[in-house]
Amino acid sequence: MNRLGKKANETLIEMALSADDDVAVLTKFKLSRSEGEESNGPLCETISTAGSEVPSGSEIDKRHESKDSIFFRDGVRRIDFVLSYVDDLNKEWEKKLERRKEFESNLQKAGLELETEDKKESEDGKIYFVKIHAPWEVLITYAEVLNIKVPIKENDIPSMVENPLDCMLTPFRLPEKVMHPEPDYFTAPFSKDKQELYLINDESTFFSPSMRNRIVNYILTRCPYGTEEGKKKFGIKRLLNNGTYSAAYPLHDCQYWKKASDPNCDNERYTLYMEWARFLRFYKEQPLDLIRKYYGEKIGIYFAWLGFYTEMLFLAAVVGVICFLYGLFTMDENMSSKEICDPAIGGEIIMCPLCDRECEYWRLNTTCESSEYSHLFDNVATLFFAIFMGIWVTLFLEFWKRRQARLKYEWDLVDFEEEQQQLQLRPEYEAKCTQKKKNPVTQEMEPYLPLTSQAVRFCISGTTVLFWVSLIIASMIAVIVYRLAVYAAFASLMENTQTLQPISGLLTPQLATSVTASCLNFVIIMILNFIYEKIAVWITDMEIPRTHMEYENRLTMKMFLFQFVNYYSSCFYVAFFKGKFVGYPGAYTYMFNRWRNEECDPAGCLIELTTQLTIVMAGKQIWGNIQEAIVPWICNWWGRRKARSNPENLYSRWEQDHDLQIFGALGLFYEYLEMVIQFGFITLFVASFPLAPLLALMNNILEIRVDSWKLTTQYRRPVALKAHSIGVWQEILNGMAILSVVTNAFIVAFTSDMIPRLVYYYAYSENEVSPMSGYINNSLSVFEISDFPERNKPKENPEGFTQCRYRDYRYPPDHERKYLHTMQFWHILAAKLAFIIIMEHVVFIVKFFVAWMIPDVPADVKAKIKREKYLTQKILHEYELEKLKERLCQGDKRATEKEFIATEGRMELSRAM
């Protein structure tokens, strides 16, 4: 069958091995035409070249012809990609000109059609634009090479039974045309020899723009441009790095704020902006199929994951708010804070100084307000919420696997993993690996990196990562030293400054030190993060990963390890180290034998952990949104002003997109990293701050719209890439889910006061009417002031105190085991360890049981996958059978009766299976 008269034009692709540099590159693409066939025109149409005048007869009348178009000047051939460059007359001008000529010549040999816009036609009169169009022959050739799946039959599997509650969700729904812009088809990998099999209604629209730019990008990354220093060079990335071209990008299909005047334009960018990228649509579902169609599967899967994560956060946020409200409503019933605030109890308890020499004795009731606020987060609901979040994490990950499996089926990604390993070989790997060896599977020679070279590179990489992690730890120690050094200054300032007296009850020296240290720590985190991002990319490039997947996974692990230590180290310090190694009066422990270790507030360290977590988490989210939204908006302000003020015929579509920001290859990586770090905050330390999921939920509602807005309005259209999952991030989330159970168990046991209170309640309380009465007095030990060594003794004791109290369980000075730990201390420690073991085992058993109960792939999706495979095989076999019948009817001797019987037998076997 000759579809649309193009069957006679066969397309050939030759992948050759270059003997000069042993790199497999695309070297030739030939178009064979019959002698009487008319050509569609020259492969390269150029307005002018540098230094030449444009003939007056071919000048474009700007007043009558609009350049806000996504087509060549003939209005027929679609622009699939754009290259831009500037003629800078420096010493490398000739070399760049030669590279461009060679590169564009090889693109033409590969079958692409080029059209150049002279710099005189550009808005600033400096930039040349090379527009690239992939004709049908190129598209079908590379669709086969890239194993692109295309429609063969409309899906006949009935849709899921409608939920009766769907009517309640109507306000959150988008129009059906936006949610599902294309019919659902059964698909099969494209083959040039079976074009009659596919539903090709129109060659110009059969491959979507995202498929087209993916194909062109594949050619651009592998097209050679000459030999330098005895090595063949290829790929648009190198040409961008050395300044030969200034940009390479596919075009948006229209302006985002209005539809295109061209009726052939799909206006998908406009639809995405109106229905998805505006904040006023925050309550609407996301048009994932349209996102996937316009931006590709990789970006689509990110927004699907982010939307699902945000939906699941809603449940966690509701439970967190309930736990917080429980703490709020029971504040007045908290016996510990009552005793601290009582002038007859807390007002009579004299506490030991919190620093050496400069600090004075103080009364316990000065921490009244902070002890009341600590009850908001340190109560029985904390334990419940910690257990709940351990189960919530499992539900989130398991249900995401099911959602991901459904998307893999709907987006034709079921067999993608194997395909990715074959196609994602990095051009940089091919270029830098000069040695070759035979692939045991394909039996073909391919580049490889010797083991010795790999070992050296990994050693350098590992050493660099270790150095930067050590630098983070050193910076954290510096912040701890800051805490220790300034505490005395805050204590002295707040006691002697009258203006601070009204808030002295709330703003204690401990809290002031914690807040300023948290802010300082956040600034250091941001600075180190900015520097390390550059280092991580450099050392990953140096390792020369083989595939794109390998590259992303290695960079992900480096960045995550660094970010994990960078963001969480201060929280780990407050949660598990602060106040745990203080010693006791007269025998304090010191850092570097100079600074006395910090003590927790008498009400516990949990409120300080909450403060630390809130500042770092909220600060990161605010700073991230500023970086993502405000900075690109400012950078694009001038370009957007030109686009709105100048008429269309003066400001072309390619120039409008050229003035936008670049969504780099790592753009999505940073989006995932930001969300995974947030995921760590709401799981690893959630026992200290039940409102963390609520903050994350509010941020993510904003994040979805900010990400969609910047992608649709502020960035060039990224090249469409495929991905069947969130990749290595899934394993990182699984690891953090397991770690979160451990950290939350330790926070409840060692950071909060829950276990000491329970031990006192059940074992040491002597008041049957009010079992928690006397807990504060019981939890504070007695120290004889005369036992202070000169180093620790305060300079003044105006009221002549003879004893002071400190937070610990030690024998009093008149006991024979003076200042040694009491039996109650060991009972509490045993209870803490027992609690950790029991909580971890209970949560892990529930987690694994839930994971076992929930299958990763929904049953209906499994059935659909089997059904599609069966129907696809049946259609392909019937097609082959028809071909055999035609050959038998035509008397083809090669089409034997045995071959016909074998084909029928294969169809029967397929049906049986």
C-alpha positions in Angstrom: 0.0 0.0 0.0 1.4 3.4 -0.9 0.2 5.8 1.8 -0.2 9.4 0.4 2.1 8.6 -2.5 5.3 8.6 -0.4 6.1 4.9 -0.3 8.4 5.2 -3.3 10.7 7.5 -1.3 12.8 5.0 0.8 15.0 6.4 3.6 18.3 4.9 4.6 20.3 5.4 7.7 23.9 4.3 8.1 25.5 4.1 11.5 29.2 3.8 10.9 32.2 3.2 13.1 34.8 6.0 12.6 38.3 4.6 12.4 39.9 7.9 13.4 38.4 8.2 16.9 36.5 4.9 17.2 33.2 6.7 17.9 29.9 5.5 16.5 28.3 8.5 14.9 25.7 9.2 12.4 27.6 9.8 9.1 25.2 9.6 6.3 21.5 9.8 5.5 20.6 9.4 1.8 17.3 10.1 0.0 16.8 8.0 -3.1 14.4 9.4 -5.5 13.0 8.1 -8.8 14.3 10.0 -11.8 11.0 11.5 -12.8 10.1 12.6 -9.3 10.1 16.3 -8.5 12.1 17.6 -5.5 10.4 19.5 -2.8 13.1 22.2 -3.1 16.6 22.6 -1.8 17.5 21.1 1.5 18.9 24.3 2.8 17.2 27.6 2.2 19.2 30.7 3.3 18.2 34.3 3.2 21.8 35.5 3.3 25.2 34.7 4.6 27.5 36.8 6.7 28.7 39.8 4.8 26.5 39.5 1.8 23.6 41.8 0.8 20.1 40.5 0.6 18.7 40.9 -2.9 15.9 43.5 -3.0 13.6 41.1 -4.8 13.7 38.5 -1.9 13.3 41.0 0.9 10.5 40.1 3.4 7.9 42.8 3.7 7.6 43.0 7.5 4.5 45.0 7.3 2.5 42.3 5.6 4.1 39.0 6.7 3.8 37.8 10.3 6.9 36.1 11.8 5.0 34.9 14.8 4.8 31.4 13.2 6.1 27.9 13.8 6.5 27.2 10.1 9.1 27.9 7.4 8.4 30.7 5.1 6.4 28.4 2.8 3.8 28.0 5.7 3.9 24.2 5.3 7.0 22.8 6.8 7.0 22.9 10.6 9.9 24.3 12.6 11.1 21.4 14.8 14.2 23.0 16.2 16.1 26.3 16.2 19.8 27.0 16.4 21.1 30.6 17.0 24.5 32.2 16.7 26.2 35.6 16.8 29.0 36.6 14.4 31.6 37.8 16.9 34.7 38.8 14.8 37.3 37.5 17.2 40.3 35.2 16.6 38.1 32.1 16.6 35.6 33.5 14.1 36.8 31.5 11.2 37.0 28.3 13.1 33.4 28.7 14.3 32.3 29.5 10.8 34.0 26.3 9.5 32.3 24.2 12.3 28.9 25.6 11.5 29.3 24.9 7.8 30.4 21.4 8.4 27.7 20.8 11.0 24.9 22.1 8.9 26.1 20.3 5.9 26.0 17.0 7.9 22.5 17.8 9.1 21.5 18.1 5.5 23.1 14.8 4.7 21.1 13.4 7.6 17.9 14.5 5.8 17.0 17.6 7.8 15.9 20.7 6.0 17.3 24.1 7.1 16.3 27.7 6.7 18.4 30.6 7.9 17.2 34.0 9.1 19.8 36.7 8.6 20.8 38.9 11.5 19.2 41.9 9.8 15.9 40.2 10.3 16.3 39.8 14.0 15.1 42.4 16.6 18.6 43.4 17.7 20.3 43.0 14.3 23.0 40.6 15.8 21.6 37.1 15.9 21.3 34.5 13.1 18.6 31.8 13.5 18.8 28.4 11.7 15.4 26.8 11.6 15.3 23.0 11.3 12.5 20.9 9.8 12.5 17.1 9.9 10.7 15.7 6.8 8.6 12.5 6.8 11.4 10.3 5.7 13.6 11.4 8.6 10.9 11.0 11.1 9.9 7.5 10.1 13.6 6.4 10.0 14.4 7.7 13.5 11.0 6.6 14.9 12.2 3.1 14.1 15.6 3.7 15.5 14.2 5.2 18.8 11.5 2.5 19.0 8.8 5.1 19.2 5.3 3.6 19.8 2.5 4.8 17.5 -1.2 4.0 17.2 -2.4 0.9 15.5 -6.0 0.6 16.7 -8.3 2.6 19.0 -8.5 1.2 22.5 -11.6 -1.0 22.9 -11.2 -1.9 26.6 -14.1 -0.4 28.5 -13.2 2.4 30.8 -13.4 2.0 34.6 -16.9 2.0 36.3 -17.7 5.5 37.3 -17.6 6.3 41.0 -20.9 7.6 42.4 -19.0 10.2 44.4 -17.5 11.7 41.2 -20.2 14.2 41.1 -18.8 15.7 44.3 -15.5 16.2 42.6 -16.9 18.1 39.6 -15.7 21.5 40.8 -12.1 20.1 40.8 -12.3 18.6 37.3 -11.0 20.1 34.1 -12.8 19.8 30.7 -12.5 16.4 29.1 -10.8 17.9 26.1 -8.1 19.3 28.3 -7.7 16.2 30.4 -7.6 13.8 27.5 -6.5 15.7 24.3 -6.1 12.5 22.3 -8.1 9.3 22.0 -6.7 6.2 23.7 -5.0 3.8 21.2 -3.3 0.4 21.2 0.3 1.1 20.1 3.2 -0.7 18.6 6.8 0.2 17.9 7.1 2.0 14.5 8.5 0.1 11.5 9.0 1.6 8.1 8.1 -1.7 6.4 4.7 -1.8 8.0 3.4 1.8 7.5 0.0 0.5 6.3 -0.5 -1.0 9.8 -0.5 2.3 11.6 -3.3 4.9 11.8 -1.6 7.5 9.6 -4.3 10.0 8.7 -2.0 13.0 8.1 1.8 12.8 7.8 2.3 16.3 9.1 0.5 15.6 12.4 1.1 11.9 12.8 4.2 12.5 15.0 3.4 15.1 17.8 5.7 18.1 18.1 7.3 16.6 21.2 8.2 13.4 19.3 9.5 15.5 16.4 11.8 17.6 18.6 13.0 14.5 20.4 14.0 13.0 17.0 15.8 16.1 15.9 17.6 16.5 19.2 18.8 12.8 18.8 20.3 13.8 15.4 21.8 17.0 16.7 23.5 15.3 19.6 25.2 12.8 17.3 25.9 14.8 14.2 29.7 15.3 13.5 31.2 18.7 12.7 34.8 18.0 11.8 38.1 16.8 13.1 40.2 18.7 15.7 43.4 17.7 17.3 43.2 14.3 15.5 39.8 13.5 16.9 36.4 13.6 15.3 34.1 16.0 17.1 30.3 15.8 17.2 27.2 16.9 19.0 25.4 20.2 19.5 26.4 20.2 23.2 30.0 20.8 22.3 29.2 23.5 19.8 27.1 25.3 22.5 30.0 25.0 25.0 32.6 26.3 22.6 30.4 29.2 21.5 29.8 28.1 17.9 26.1 28.3 18.5 24.6 30.4 21.3 21.3 28.4 21.7 19.5 25.3 20.5 15.8 24.8 21.4 12.4 23.6 20.1 9.7 26.2 19.8 6.6 26.9 21.9 3.6 26.5 19.7 2.1 30.0 20.5 2.3 32.9 23.0 1.0 31.8 26.4 -1.4 34.7 26.9 -3.3 34.4 23.6 -4.0 31.9 20.9 -2.1 32.0 17.6 -3.7 33.4 14.5 -2.6 30.3 12.5 -5.5 27.8 12.4 -3.0 25.0 12.1 -1.5 25.7 15.6 -2.7 23.5 18.4 -2.4 26.4 21.0 -1.4 23.8 23.7 0.8 26.3 25.5 -2.1 28.7 25.8 -4.4 25.9 27.1 -1.7 24.8 29.7 -1.4 28.4 30.9 -5.1 29.1 31.1 -6.1 25.7 32.7 -3.0 24.8 34.7 -0.3 27.4 35.2 -2.4 30.1 36.9 -2.5 30.2 40.7 -6.3 30.7 40.7 -6.6 27.2 39.3 -4.8 25.7 42.4 -7.9 23.6 43.3 -8.1 22.0 39.9 -6.6 18.7 38.9 -3.6 18.7 36.6 -4.0 17.9 32.9 -1.3 15.2 33.0 -2.0 13.9 29.5 -1.6 17.3 27.9 1.6 18.0 30.0 3.0 14.7 28.7 2.0 15.5 25.1 3.6 19.0 25.2 6.6 18.5 27.4 7.3 14.7 27.2 6.9 11.9 29.7 9.8 12.9 32.0 8.3 16.2 32.9 4.8 14.6 33.0 5.9 12.0 35.5 7.4 14.7 37.7 4.1 16.6 37.9 2.2 13.4 38.4 4.4 12.5 41.4 4.3 16.1 42.8 0.5 16.2 42.5 0.1 12.7 44.1 2.5 13.7 46.9 0.5 16.8 47.6 -2.8 14.9 47.7 -1.4 12.4 50.2 0.0 15.3 52.3 -3.6 16.5 52.9 -4.3 13.4 55.1 -1.0 13.9 57.0 -1.7 17.6 57.4 -5.2 17.0 58.8 -3.9 14.5 61.4 -1.0 16.8 62.3 -3.4 19.7 62.9 -5.6 17.5 65.1 -2.5 16.5 67.2 -1.5 20.2 67.4 -5.0 21.2 68.6 -4.9 18.5 71.2 -1.8 20.0 72.6 -3.3 23.5 72.4 -6.5 22.5 74.2 -4.7 20.5 76.9 -2.1 23.2 77.7 -4.0 24.3 80.9 -4.0 20.7 82.1 -0.3 20.2 81.8 1.0 19.6 85.3 4.6 20.2 84.4 4.1 23.7 83.1 1.7 24.5 86.0 4.4 23.6 88.5 7.1 25.6 86.6 4.8 28.6 86.5 3.6 28.3 90.1 5.5 31.0 92.2 5.3 28.6 95.2 7.0 25.8 93.2 8.9 27.1 90.2 9.4 30.5 91.8 11.2 28.9 94.7 13.4 26.5 92.7 16.8 28.1 92.1 18.6 26.8 89.0 22.3 26.5 88.5 23.9 29.0 86.1 23.8 28.1 82.4 27.3 29.4 81.7 30.6 29.8 83.6 31.4 32.9 85.7 29.2 35.4 83.8 25.8 33.8 84.3 23.8 34.1 87.5 21.5 31.8 89.4 18.0 32.0 88.1 14.5 30.9 89.1 12.7 28.1 87.2 9.5 30.1 86.7 11.3 32.5 84.3 10.8 29.7 81.7 7.0 29.6 82.3 5.9 30.6 78.8 8.4 28.4 76.9 7.4 25.4 79.0 3.7 26.0 78.1 4.5 26.3 74.4 6.6 23.1 74.5 3.5 21.2 75.5 2.0 22.0 72.1 4.5 19.5 70.6 5.5 17.4 73.5 2.4 15.5 74.5 0.8 12.0 74.1 -0.4 12.9 70.6 3.3 13.2 69.6 3.7 9.4 70.0 0.5 8.8 68.0 1.6 11.1 65.2 5.0 9.6 64.9 3.5 6.1 64.5 0.9 7.4 62.1 3.5 9.1 59.9 5.5 5.8 59.8 2.4 4.1 58.3 1.5 7.1 56.1 4.9 7.0 54.4 4.4 3.4 53.5 0.9 4.1 52.1 2.3 7.0 50.1 5.0 5.0 48.5 2.9 1.9 47.8 0.0 3.9 46.3 2.5 5.9 44.2 3.8 2.6 42.8 0.2 1.8 41.7 -0.3 5.3 40.2 3.0 5.0 38.4 2.1 1.6 37.0 -1.1 3.1 35.6 0.8 6.0 34.0 3.3 3.5 32.5 0.4 1.7 30.8 -1.5 4.9 29.7 1.7 6.5 28.4 3.1 3.5 26.6 6.1 3.1 28.9 5.6 -0.6 29.9 8.6 -1.8 27.9 10.6 1.4 28.2 13.4 0.3 30.7 15.0 -2.1 28.2 14.7 0.5 25.5 16.3 3.2 27.6 19.4 1.1 28.2 19.8 0.8 24.4 19.2 4.4 23.4 20.6 6.6 26.2 24.3 6.1 25.5 25.8 9.6 26.2 27.6 11.2 23.3 30.2 12.5 25.8 31.0 8.9 26.7 31.4 8.0 23.0 33.6 11.0 22.4 35.9 10.6 25.5 36.3 6.8 25.5 38.9 6.1 22.9 39.2 2.4 23.5 36.8 -0.2 22.2 35.7 -3.7 23.1 33.2 -6.2 21.7 29.8 -6.1 23.3 29.0 -9.8 24.3 25.3 -9.3 23.5 25.4 -7.4 20.2 28.8 -8.7 19.2 29.7 -5.2 18.0 32.6 -3.0 18.9 31.7 -0.2 21.3 33.6 2.4 23.4 34.5 1.6 27.0 36.4 3.1 29.9 39.3 1.0 31.2 39.0 -0.2 34.8 42.1 1.6 35.9 40.8 4.9 34.6 37.4 4.2 36.3 39.2 3.5 39.6 41.2 6.7 39.5 38.2 8.8 38.6 36.1 7.3 41.4 38.9 7.9 43.9 39.1 11.5 43.0 35.3 11.8 43.0 34.9 10.0 46.4 37.7 12.2 47.9 36.0 15.3 46.7 32.6 14.3 48.1 34.2 13.3 51.4 36.0 16.7 51.6 32.8 18.6 51.1 30.8 16.5 53.6 33.6 17.2 56.1 33.3 20.8 55.3 29.6 20.7 56.2 30.4 19.0 59.5 33.1 21.6 60.2 30.6 24.4 59.5 28.1 22.7 61.9 30.7 22.6 64.6 31.4 26.3 64.0 27.6 27.0 64.5 27.7 24.9 67.7 30.7 27.0 68.9 28.7 30.1 68.1 25.9 28.8 70.2 28.2 28.2 73.2 30.1 31.4 72.8 27.1 33.8 72.5 24.9 32.2 75.1 26.5 34.0 78.0 26.2 37.3 76.1 22.5 36.7 75.6 22.0 35.7 79.2 23.8 38.8 80.5 22.1 41.1 77.9 18.5 39.9 78.7 19.0 40.2 82.4 20.5 43.7 82.4 18.4 45.3 79.6 15.1 46.7 80.9 13.6 47.0 77.4 13.6 43.2 77.0 11.9 42.5 80.3 8.3 42.4 78.8 9.3 39.5 76.5 12.0 37.9 78.8 9.6 35.1 79.7 9.1 34.1 76.1 12.5 35.0 74.6 14.8 33.1 76.9 18.6 33.0 76.4 18.2 29.4 75.1 15.6 30.4 72.6 17.4 33.5 71.5 20.6 31.5 71.0 18.6 28.8 69.1 16.9 31.2 66.8 20.0 33.2 65.8 22.0 30.0 65.4 19.3 28.5 63.2 19.3 31.6 61.0 23.1 31.5 60.7 23.0 27.8 59.9 20.4 28.4 57.2 22.7 31.1 55.5 25.7 28.7 55.7 23.5 25.9 54.2 22.5 28.1 51.2 26.1 29.2 50.5 27.6 25.7 50.7 24.7 24.4 48.6 25.4 26.9 45.8 29.1 26.0 45.7 28.6 22.3 45.9 26.1 22.1 43.0 28.9 23.2 40.7 31.4 20.8 42.2 29.0 17.8 41.9 28.3 18.4 38.2 32.0 18.7 37.6 33.0 15.5 39.3 30.1 13.6 37.7 31.3 14.8 34.3 34.8 13.7 35.2 33.5 10.1 35.9 32.2 9.9 32.3 29.0 7.8 33.0 28.0 5.5 30.2 24.3 6.3 29.9 22.1 9.3 30.7 20.4 7.2 33.4 23.8 6.4 35.0 24.7 10.1 34.8 21.6 11.2 36.6 21.8 8.5 39.2 25.4 9.3 40.1 24.7 13.0 40.3 21.6 12.4 42.3 23.4 10.3 44.9 26.2 12.9 45.3 23.8 15.8 45.5 21.5 14.0 47.9 24.3 12.9 50.2 25.5 16.4 50.4 22.1 18.0 50.9 21.2 15.4 53.5 24.2 16.3 55.6 23.8 20.0 54.8 20.1 20.4 55.7 19.7 17.8 58.4 22.9 17.9 60.4 21.8 20.8 62.6 18.5 19.1 63.3 20.3 15.8 64.2 22.5 17.8 66.6 19.6 19.4 68.4 17.6 16.2 68.5 20.2 13.7 69.6 23.3 15.5 70.9 22.3 18.8 72.5 22.0 18.5 76.3 22.9 14.8 76.3 26.6 15.3 77.2 26.6 18.2 79.6 27.9 16.6 82.7 26.8 18.3 86.0 27.8 21.3 88.0 31.4 21.1 89.1 32.2 18.5 86.4 30.9 20.0 83.1 32.0 18.7 79.8 33.7 21.2 77.4 34.2 21.4 73.6 37.8 21.8 72.8 38.4 22.3 76.5 37.0 25.8 76.2 33.3 26.1 75.6 30.9 24.4 77.9 28.4 22.2 76.2 24.8 23.4 75.9 22.0 22.4 78.2 18.4 21.9 77.2 15.6 24.0 78.5 14.1 22.6 81.8 11.0 21.8 79.7 13.1 19.8 77.2 14.9 20.2 73.9 11.9 19.5 71.7 10.8 23.1 71.4 14.3 24.0 70.2 14.2 21.2 67.6 10.8 22.6 66.5 12.4 26.0 66.2 15.3 24.7 64.2 13.1 22.6 61.9 10.6 25.5 61.3 13.4 28.0 60.4 15.3 25.7 58.0 12.2 24.2 56.4 10.3 27.4 56.0 13.4 29.4 55.0 14.3 26.8 52.3 10.7 26.9 50.9 10.6 30.7 50.8 14.0 31.0 49.2 13.2 28.2 46.7 10.1 30.0 45.5 12.0 33.3 45.2 14.6 31.5 43.1 12.1 29.7 41.0 9.6 32.5 40.3 10.9 35.9 41.0 14.4 35.5 39.5 13.3 34.1 36.1 10.5 36.7 36.0 13.0 39.6 36.5 15.4 38.1 33.9 12.6 37.8 31.3 11.0 41.1 32.1 12.7 42.9 29.2 12.0 40.2 26.7 8.4 40.0 27.7 8.0 43.7 27.4 9.2 43.6 23.8 6.9 40.7 23.1 3.9 42.6 24.3 4.8 46.0 22.8 6.0 45.2 19.4 3.8 43.9 16.6 4.0 40.2 15.7 5.6 40.8 12.3 8.6 42.4 14.0 9.1 39.9 16.8 9.3 36.4 15.6 8.3 33.2 17.4 12.0 32.0 17.5 13.2 35.3 18.9 10.5 35.4 21.6 11.6 31.9 22.7 15.3 32.9 22.4 14.7 35.6 25.0 13.3 33.2 27.6 15.4 31.3 30.2 16.9 27.9 29.6 15.4 24.9 31.3 18.6 22.9 31.5 19.2 19.2 31.5 19.3 19.3 35.3 16.2 21.6 35.7 14.0 18.7 36.7 16.7 17.2 38.9 16.7 20.3 41.2 12.9 20.1 41.4 13.0 16.5 42.6 15.8 17.3 45.0 13.8 20.2 46.6 10.8 18.0 47.1 12.8 15.0 48.5 14.6 17.3 51.0 11.1 18.6 52.1 10.0 14.9 52.3 12.8 14.4 54.8 11.8 17.3 56.9 8.2 16.0 57.3 9.2 12.4 58.0 12.6 12.3 59.8 11.7 14.9 62.4 7.9 15.0 62.3 7.5 13.9 65.9 8.8 17.3 66.9 6.5 19.4 64.7 3.1 18.0 63.8 2.4 21.1 61.6 5.3 20.2 59.2 2.9 18.4 56.8 0.6 21.4 56.8 3.5 23.7 55.9 4.6 21.2 53.2 1.0 21.0 51.8 0.7 24.8 51.5 4.1 25.0 49.9 3.3 22.2 47.4 0.0 23.8 46.3 2.0 26.9 45.5 4.9 24.8 44.1 2.8 23.1 41.5 1.5 26.4 40.1 4.9 28.1 40.4 6.6 25.2 38.5 3.9 25.1 35.9 3.9 28.9 35.5 7.6 29.2 35.1 7.8 26.2 32.7 5.0 27.6 30.5 5.8 31.3 30.6 9.4 31.9 31.6 11.4 29.1 30.0 12.1 27.9 26.6 10.4 24.7 25.6 12.5 21.8 26.9 13.3 18.8 24.6 10.8 16.0 25.2 12.4 13.1 27.1 11.0 9.8 28.1 11.0 8.3 31.6 8.9 5.5 33.1 9.4 6.3 36.7 10.9 8.9 39.1 14.1 6.8 38.9 16.6 6.6 41.7 14.5 9.0 43.8 12.1 6.1 44.5 15.0 4.3 46.3 16.0 7.4 48.2 12.4 7.9 49.4 12.2 4.2 50.5 15.5 4.7 52.4 14.2 7.8 54.1 10.9 6.1 55.0 12.8 3.4 56.9 15.2 5.9 58.5 12.2 8.1 59.6 10.9 5.3 61.9 14.2 5.1 63.7 14.7 8.9 64.0 11.1 9.5 65.3 11.5 6.7 67.8 14.7 8.3 69.1 13.1 11.8 69.2 10.2 10.5 71.3 12.5 8.6 73.6 15.5 10.9 74.0 14.4 14.4 72.9 10.9 14.6 74.3 10.0 14.2 78.0 7.4 11.6 77.4 9.3 8.5 78.7 10.6 10.2 81.9 7.0 11.4 82.6 5.6 7.9 82.1 8.2 6.3 84.3 7.4 8.8 87.0 3.7 8.3 86.6 3.8 4.5 86.9 6.8 3.9 89.2 7.7 7.0 91.3 4.5 9.1 91.8 3.2 9.1 95.4 0.1 11.2 94.8 -2.8 9.0 93.8 -5.1 12.0 93.2 -2.7 13.9 90.9 0.0 11.4 89.8 2.1 13.9 87.9 2.3 16.3 90.9 5.9 16.6 92.0 7.4 15.6 88.6 9.4 18.8 88.1 11.0 18.5 91.6 11.7 14.9 91.0 13.4 15.6 87.6 15.8 18.2 89.1 18.9 17.2 91.1 20.5 19.2 93.9 24.0 20.7 93.9 25.9 22.3 96.8 27.1 25.7 95.6 30.2 25.4 97.8 31.3 22.4 95.6 31.7 24.7 92.5 35.3 24.9 91.3 36.6 28.4 90.7 36.2 28.0 86.9 32.4 27.5 87.1 31.5 29.5 90.1 29.5 32.7 89.3 31.1 36.0 90.1 28.2 37.1 92.2 25.7 35.5 94.6 23.9 38.5 96.0 21.1 36.5 97.6 23.4 34.0 99.3 22.0 30.8 97.8 23.6 27.6 99.2 22.1 25.1 96.7 21.0 25.1 93.1 19.1 22.6 90.9 20.0 21.1 87.6 18.3 18.8 85.1 19.4 15.3 85.8 18.9 12.2 88.0 21.8 12.3 90.5 22.2 11.7 94.2 22.2 14.8 96.4 25.4 16.2 98.0 24.7 14.5 101.4 24.3 11.0 99.9 27.2 8.5 100.1 27.0 8.2 96.3 27.2 12.0 95.9 26.4 13.2 92.3 26.3 9.7 90.8 23.3 8.6 88.7 20.3 7.4 90.7 18.5 4.1 90.0 15.7 6.2 88.4 18.1 7.3 85.7 18.8 3.7 84.8 15.1 2.8 84.9 14.3 5.7 82.5 17.2 4.7 80.2 15.9 1.1 80.1 12.4 2.4 79.3 13.7 4.6 76.5 15.6 1.7 74.9 12.6 -0.6 75.3 10.3 2.0 73.8 12.6 2.4 70.7 12.7 -1.4 70.1 9.0 -1.9 70.6 8.0 1.2 68.5 10.4 0.3 65.6 9.2 -3.3 65.5 5.5 -2.4 65.7 5.8 0.2 62.9 8.0 -1.9 60.7 5.7 -4.9 61.0 2.7 -2.7 60.1 4.7 -1.1 57.2 5.7 -4.4 55.7 2.2 -5.9 56.1 0.7 -2.9 54.4 3.3 -3.1 51.6 2.5 -6.8 51.2 -1.2 -6.2 51.1 -1.1 -3.5 48.4 0.0 -4.8 45.0 2.4 -2.6 43.0 0.3 -2.9 39.8 -3.5 -2.6 40.0 -5.3 -5.7 38.7 -7.2 -3.8 36.0 -3.9 -2.4 34.7 -2.4 -5.9 34.6 -5.4 -7.1 32.6 -5.1 -4.1 30.2 -1.4 -4.7 29.6 -2.1 -8.4 28.7 -5.0 -7.4 26.5 -3.0 -4.9 24.6 -0.1 -7.2 24.1 -2.4 -9.9 22.8 -4.2 -7.6 20.4 -1.0 -6.0 19.2 0.4 -9.5 18.5 -2.8 -10.5 16.8 -2.8 -7.4 14.5 0.8 -7.8 13.6 0.3 -11.5 12.8 -2.8 -10.9 10.7 -0.8 -8.2 8.9 2.0 -10.7 8.1 -0.6 -13.3 7.1 -2.2 -10.9 4.6 1.3 -10.1 3.2 2.0 -13.8 2.7 -1.4 -14.3 1.0 -0.6 -11.5 -1.4 2.8 -13.0 -2.2 1.2 -16.5 -2.8 -1.4 -14.9 -5.1 1.4 -13.2 -7.0 3.2 -16.4 -7.4 6.2 -15.6 -5.1 8.2 -18.8 -4.9 9.7 -17.7 -1.6 6.3 -17.6 0.1 5.9 -21.3 0.6 3.0 -23.1 1.9 5.0 -24.1 5.0 5.7 -20.5 5.8 2.0 -19.7 5.5 1.1 -22.6 7.9 3.8 -21.5 10.3 2.4 -18.0 10.5 -1.1 -19.3 11.1 0.3 -21.6 13.8 2.0 -18.7 15.5 -1.3 -16.8 15.5 -3.1 -19.7 17.1 -0.3 -20.1 19.7 -0.6 -16.4 20.5 -4.4 -16.7 21.0 -3.9 -19.7 23.3 -1.4 -17.9 25.4 
